């Protein structure tokens, strides 16, 4: 049963990326979620540094 959950600040065309991220984080191979987590940390640090300039 699919249910829609509205998320503030999320555009409908971004849902595919959220679904992909959730799939990576739930992957049964433990290295895949860890790699996805490290990529998110890297991106969040990059965006926070870009916002300070």
C-alpha positions as CSV (number, residue, x, y, z in Angstrom):
1,X,0.0,0.0,0.0
2,X,1.7,3.2,-1.2
3,X,1.1,6.4,0.8
4,X,2.2,9.9,-0.1
5,X,4.0,11.8,2.6
6,X,4.4,15.6,1.9
7,X,7.9,16.9,2.8
8,X,8.4,20.7,3.1
9,X,11.1,21.9,0.7
10,X,11.1,18.8,-1.5
11,X,10.1,19.2,-5.1
12,X,8.2,16.3,-6.8
13,X,11.1,15.8,-9.3
14,X,13.5,15.2,-6.4
15,X,11.6,12.2,-5.2
16,X,13.5,9.8,-7.5
17,X,16.8,10.9,-5.7
18,X,15.3,10.4,-2.3
19,X,14.1,6.9,-3.3
20,X,17.5,6.1,-4.7
21,X,19.2,7.3,-1.5
22,X,16.9,5.3,0.7
23,X,17.5,2.2,-1.4
24,X,21.2,2.7,-1.0
25,X,21.0,3.1,2.7
26,X,18.9,0.0,3.0
27,X,21.1,-2.2,0.8
28,X,21.9,-5.6,2.3
29,X,25.6,-5.3,1.6
30,X,27.0,-3.2,4.5
31,X,29.6,-1.4,2.4
32,X,26.9,0.2,0.2
33,X,25.1,2.1,3.0
34,X,28.4,3.1,4.5
35,X,29.6,4.5,1.2
36,X,26.3,6.4,0.7
37,X,26.6,7.8,4.2
38,X,30.2,9.0,3.6
39,X,29.0,10.6,0.3
40,X,26.3,12.5,2.2
41,X,28.8,13.7,4.8
42,X,31.1,14.8,2.0
43,X,28.3,16.7,0.2
44,X,27.0,18.3,3.4
45,X,30.5,19.6,4.3
46,X,30.9,20.9,0.8
47,X,27.6,22.8,0.9
48,X,28.3,24.2,4.4
49,X,31.7,25.5,3.3
50,X,30.2,27.0,0.1
51,X,27.6,28.8,2.2
52,X,30.2,30.5,4.3
53,X,32.0,32.2,1.4
